[in-house]
Amino acid sequence: MPLYNYKAKKGPKDLVDGLMEAESPQEVSAKLTSQGFFPVHIEQVGVVIDKKITVSSFFGTISSRDLNIFTYQLASLIKAGLPLLSGLYIIAEQTENKHLKAIISDIAQSVKHGEMLSTAMSRYPKIFPPLYTAMIKAGEDSGALDIILKRLAEHREKVEEIKSRVRSAMVYPIVLVLAGLGAVIFLMLAVIPQFKKVFTTIKVEPPLSTQILFAIGDGLSNYWYLFLGGIILLLIITKGVTFIQKKALDLFKLSLPFIGNFIRKSESAKLASSLSLLLTNGIPILASLEIVIPTLSNEVIKDALKKVANELRLGGTLSKGMQNSKHFFPFMTNMIKVGEEGGKLDEVLVEVSSFYEREINESIKIGLSLLEPAVLVGMAVVIGFIVLSMLLPIFQISVAAQ
């Protein structure tokens, strides 16, 4: 059944809003009128299927930032002494994202009817991943939900910060590439055709490099739709990569000299940070590992960790299982072994996470220092070839005229 967000007036000044299940906006309006309200605004925000809200709009996304704000707000309200249900109602009322508002309101209703918060959240795995709900359950069991919510929000911010750093580092090289491509396309479509007309008029055979340039220019001018279609098709194929293809691609990425190490460091930092968070809050190592595995990005490393989990089930240790795989750094496995032997695995994992975060920052700096000159040189070679191919025939004509 559709779920609607409404705003209605009761009296000249009182404005109320809320959520209502109904077959149509007219039904919402009729129900509100029968309750003594005057409807002001009614908008569908989702669909309720078996008491689970699904987002009905393509643009109705819930960002990681939205979820982090919700987590911090709930932690603050519970710490201030408010009951969980009251905190959920307050946040639902203040939340600007309509779809998150609908989900929080639905969770509040479930809690009102006696359901655990973690259970209610688990019905929305795309919004609240297993790591999130496992931490909430640990907070409910320990009676320290506010503390765990704050730790969870800080952990999520740390993971997002690493991703943001990588994205920010790639902005400048991407801008350089796009600017260079724009310049090349302009030359090929606007300048080269005019240049070609000159040679057609004077009937002089240009050098080989110039002929290649003319052929590329003709191809772009006459078959631009094929190039555009090829790019779109490539994007579609990339999006539709199967699990086996993704695994092969991830294995190839790990084999690359610089990129492979960077991926391993990123996954190691995420793994160590998430495991330490779960272990600190009393979740057993095997359960923690099984929760963390789906949060990683590389399928090859995920498969390696699944083998480690199997060894743990058979009575092995985390460090021993990781030592049997080539995808984990010796430093990480040695540190984990020290933590296991000293009974402080969660504290050691925090140190491991911090170490690899520093390593990631250093790798980004080195990568940028190498990538930017490489991009500039690459674009200079391409544009230089175009300019040289245009100048050579001019020199040829000048020499012939003498």
C-alpha positions in Angstrom: 0.0 0.0 0.0 1.3 3.5 -0.8 2.7 5.6 2.1 2.1 9.3 2.1 3.7 12.2 4.0 1.2 14.9 4.9 1.0 18.4 6.3 -2.3 19.6 7.8 -3.6 22.5 9.8 -5.7 22.3 13.0 -6.8 25.8 13.7 -5.2 28.9 12.3 -1.7 28.4 13.7 -1.2 24.7 14.5 0.6 22.8 11.7 1.1 19.0 12.0 2.8 16.5 9.7 3.1 12.7 9.7 2.8 9.5 7.7 -0.3 7.6 6.6 -0.9 4.4 4.6 -3.7 4.9 2.0 -4.8 3.8 -1.4 -4.7 7.4 -2.8 -4.1 11.0 -1.8 -7.9 11.5 -1.8 -8.2 8.9 0.9 -5.5 10.6 3.0 -7.4 13.9 2.6 -10.7 12.3 3.6 -9.2 10.7 6.7 -7.5 13.9 7.8 -10.8 15.9 7.3 -12.7 13.4 9.3 -10.2 13.9 12.2 -10.7 17.7 12.1 -7.6 18.6 10.1 -7.3 20.7 7.0 -4.9 19.1 4.5 -2.2 21.4 3.2 0.3 19.1 1.4 0.1 15.3 0.6 3.0 13.5 -1.1 3.8 9.8 -1.6 7.2 8.9 -0.2 7.2 5.1 -0.4 5.3 1.8 -0.5 4.6 -0.5 2.4 5.0 -4.1 1.6 4.5 -6.6 4.5 5.2 -3.6 6.8 8.4 -2.8 5.0 8.8 0.6 3.3 10.4 0.6 -0.1 11.6 3.9 -1.6 9.3 4.7 -4.6 11.4 7.5 -6.2 14.7 7.0 -8.1 16.0 10.2 -6.6 14.9 9.2 -3.0 18.3 8.2 -1.9 19.5 8.1 1.7 23.1 9.1 1.8 25.8 7.9 4.2 25.8 11.5 5.7 22.1 11.3 6.4 22.6 8.0 8.2 25.6 9.4 10.2 23.5 12.4 11.3 20.7 10.1 12.4 23.1 7.9 14.4 24.7 10.9 16.1 21.3 12.4 16.9 20.0 9.2 18.4 23.1 8.8 20.5 22.8 12.3 21.8 19.1 12.0 22.7 19.6 8.7 24.5 22.6 10.0 26.4 20.4 13.0 27.5 18.0 10.6 29.1 15.2 10.5 26.6 13.5 7.1 26.0 14.4 5.4 22.7 10.9 5.8 21.3 10.7 9.5 22.1 14.1 10.0 20.5 13.0 8.2 17.3 9.8 10.4 17.1 11.8 13.6 17.6 14.4 12.7 14.9 11.6 11.6 12.4 9.9 14.9 12.9 13.2 16.9 12.3 14.6 14.8 9.4 14.4 16.6 6.0 15.0 13.5 3.9 11.4 12.3 3.3 12.4 8.7 2.7 14.6 8.4 5.8 11.8 10.1 7.7 9.4 7.4 6.5 11.7 4.6 7.5 12.5 6.1 11.0 8.7 6.5 11.6 8.1 2.9 10.6 11.0 1.8 12.9 9.4 3.9 15.7 6.1 2.2 15.2 7.8 -1.3 15.4 9.6 -0.3 18.7 6.3 1.1 20.0 4.8 -2.4 19.5 7.6 -4.1 21.5 10.1 -4.9 18.7 13.8 -4.5 19.3 15.5 -1.6 17.5 18.0 -3.8 15.9 15.3 -6.2 14.6 13.3 -3.3 13.2 16.4 -1.9 11.5 17.3 -5.3 10.0 14.3 -5.1 7.7 16.1 -2.4 5.8 19.5 -4.0 5.0 20.3 -1.5 2.2 20.0 1.4 4.7 21.2 -0.4 7.9 23.9 -3.0 6.9 24.6 -6.0 9.0 27.6 -4.3 10.7 25.2 -1.5 11.8 22.5 -3.7 13.2 25.0 -6.0 14.9 26.4 -3.0 16.8 22.9 -1.8 17.7 22.1 -5.3 19.1 25.3 -5.3 21.1 24.3 -1.9 22.5 20.8 -3.2 23.4 22.3 -6.3 25.1 24.9 -4.3 27.1 22.6 -1.4 28.0 25.1 1.1 26.5 23.2 1.9 23.3 24.2 5.6 23.4 27.9 4.8 23.6 27.8 2.2 20.9 25.8 4.5 18.6 28.5 7.2 19.0 31.3 4.7 18.3 29.4 3.5 15.3 28.9 7.0 13.9 32.7 7.7 14.4 33.6 4.4 12.7 31.3 5.2 9.7 32.9 8.7 9.4 36.4 7.3 9.4 35.5 4.8 6.6 33.8 7.6 4.6 36.8 9.9 5.2 39.1 7.3 3.5 36.8 7.0 0.6 36.5 10.8 0.3 40.3 11.2 0.4 40.6 8.8 -2.6 37.8 10.5 -4.5 39.3 14.0 -3.8 42.8 12.8 -5.0 41.3 11.7 -8.3 39.5 15.0 -9.1 42.5 16.9 -10.4 43.8 14.1 -12.8 40.3 13.5 -14.1 39.8 17.3 -14.7 43.2 17.3 -16.6 42.2 14.3 -18.7 38.7 15.8 -19.5 40.3 19.1 -20.4 42.8 17.4 -22.7 40.2 15.3 -24.4 38.1 18.4 -24.9 41.0 20.1 -26.6 41.7 17.1 -28.8 38.0 16.7 -29.8 37.8 20.5 -30.6 41.0 20.2 -32.8 39.7 17.0 -34.6 36.2 18.3 -35.3 36.7 22.1 -35.8 40.4 22.7 -36.9 41.4 19.5 -38.8 38.5 19.5 -41.3 39.4 23.1 -42.3 43.1 22.2 -42.6 42.2 19.2 -44.8 40.3 21.5 -47.2 43.5 23.4 -47.9 45.3 20.3 -49.0 42.3 19.2 -51.1 42.4 22.5 -52.9 46.2 22.6 -53.6 46.3 18.9 -54.4 49.4 18.1 -52.4 49.8 14.7 -50.7 50.4 15.3 -47.0 52.8 13.3 -44.9 51.8 9.9 -43.4 51.2 11.4 -39.9 48.9 14.1 -41.4 47.0 11.4 -43.4 46.4 9.4 -40.1 45.2 12.6 -38.5 42.8 13.3 -41.3 41.5 9.7 -41.2 40.8 10.0 -37.4 39.2 13.4 -37.9 36.9 11.9 -40.6 36.0 9.0 -38.4 35.0 11.3 -35.5 33.1 13.6 -37.8 31.2 10.9 -39.7 30.8 8.2 -37.1 30.7 10.1 -33.8 27.5 8.3 -32.9 29.4 4.9 -33.0 32.0 6.3 -30.6 29.3 7.6 -28.3 27.4 4.3 -28.5 30.6 2.4 -27.8 31.2 4.4 -24.6 27.6 3.9 -23.5 27.8 0.2 -24.3 31.1 -0.1 -22.3 29.4 1.6 -19.3 26.4 -0.8 -19.5 28.7 -3.9 -19.8 30.8 -2.6 -16.8 27.6 -2.2 -14.7 26.4 -5.6 -15.7 29.6 -7.4 -14.8 28.8 -10.9 -13.3 30.3 -12.1 -10.0 32.9 -14.3 -11.9 33.9 -11.4 -14.1 34.2 -9.1 -11.1 36.3 -11.6 -9.3 38.6 -11.9 -12.3 38.8 -8.1 -12.5 39.5 -7.7 -8.8 42.3 -10.3 -9.1 43.8 -8.3 -12.0 43.6 -5.1 -9.9 45.5 -6.8 -7.1 48.3 -7.9 -9.5 49.0 -4.3 -10.6 52.2 -2.9 -9.1 50.9 0.3 -7.3 47.1 -0.1 -7.4 47.2 -3.7 -6.0 49.1 -2.6 -2.9 46.8 0.4 -2.5 43.7 -1.8 -2.6 45.1 -4.2 -0.1 45.9 -1.3 2.3 42.4 0.2 1.9 40.8 -3.2 2.6 43.1 -3.9 5.5 42.3 -0.6 7.1 38.5 -1.2 6.7 38.8 -4.8 8.0 40.9 -3.8 11.0 38.7 -0.9 11.9 35.4 -2.8 11.6 36.7 -5.9 13.5 38.1 -3.8 16.3 34.7 -2.0 16.6 32.8 -5.3 16.8 35.2 -7.0 19.2 35.3 -4.0 21.5 31.6 -4.4 22.0 31.6 -8.1 22.8 30.8 -9.7 19.5 32.8 -13.0 19.1 35.6 -13.1 16.5 33.9 -15.5 14.1 30.6 -13.6 14.1 32.5 -10.3 13.7 34.4 -11.7 10.7 31.3 -12.9 9.1 29.7 -9.5 9.5 32.7 -7.6 8.2 33.3 -9.7 5.0 30.3 -8.3 3.1 31.4 -4.7 3.8 34.7 -5.2 1.8 34.9 -4.3 -1.9 37.4 -6.8 -3.4 35.9 -10.2 -4.1 39.3 -12.0 -4.0 40.0 -10.7 -0.5 36.5 -11.5 0.6 37.0 -15.1 -0.6 40.3 -15.3 1.3 38.6 -14.1 4.5 35.8 -16.7 4.0 38.5 -19.4 4.1 39.9 -17.8 7.3 36.4 -17.9 8.8 36.2 -21.6 7.9 39.5 -22.2 9.7 38.2 -20.4 12.8 35.2 -22.7 12.8 37.6 -25.6 12.9 39.4 -24.2 15.9 42.1 -22.2 14.2 43.2 -18.6 14.8 42.7 -15.5 12.8 46.4 -14.8 12.4 47.1 -18.4 11.2 44.3 -18.3 8.7 45.5 -15.0 7.3 49.1 -16.1 7.1 48.0 -18.9 4.7 46.8 -16.2 2.2 49.1 -14.0 0.1 46.5 -11.2 0.1 47.3 -10.0 3.6 50.4 -8.0 4.6 52.9 -9.8 7.0 52.7 -6.7 9.3 49.0 -7.1 9.8 49.1 -10.9 10.4 52.0 -10.5 12.9 50.3 -7.7 14.8 47.1 -9.8 15.0 49.1 -12.8 16.3 50.6 -10.5 19.0 47.0 -9.3 19.9 45.7 -12.9 20.1 48.6 -14.0 22.4 48.2 -11.0 24.6 44.4 -11.1 24.7 44.2 -7.5 23.3 43.2 -8.2 19.8 40.7 -5.3 19.6 43.3 -2.8 20.8 45.9 -4.1 18.3 43.4 -3.9 15.5 42.9 -0.2 16.2 46.7 0.3 15.8 46.7 -1.7 12.6 43.8 0.4 11.2 45.6 3.6 12.1 48.8 2.4 10.5 47.1 1.6 7.2 45.2 4.8 7.2 48.6 6.6 7.4 49.9 4.3 4.6 46.9 5.2 2.5 47.5 8.9 2.9 51.1 8.4 1.9 50.1 6.3 -1.1 47.7 9.0 -2.3 50.5 11.6 -2.1 52.9 9.4 -4.0 50.3 8.4 -6.5 49.4 12.0 -7.2 53.0 13.0 -7.6 53.4 10.3 -10.3 49.9 10.5 -11.9 49.8 14.2 -12.6 53.0 14.4 -14.6 52.1 11.2 -16.4 48.7 12.6 -17.4 50.3 15.9 -18.5 53.0 14.1 -20.5 50.4 11.8 -22.1 48.2 14.8 -23.1 51.2 16.7 -24.4 52.2 13.8 -26.6 48.7 13.5 -28.1 48.4 17.3 -28.7 52.0 17.5 -29.8 51.3 14.8 -32.4 48.3 16.7 -33.7 50.2 20.0 -33.9 53.3 18.4 -35.5 51.1 16.7 -38.1 49.6 20.0 -39.0 53.0 21.8 -39.2 54.9 19.2 -41.2 52.9 19.6 -44.4 53.3 23.4 -44.1 57.1 23.0 -44.0 56.8 20.6 -46.9 55.0 23.1 -49.0 57.4 25.9 -48.0 60.4 23.7 -49.1 58.7 22.7 -52.4 58.0 26.4 -53.1 61.7 27.3 -52.8 
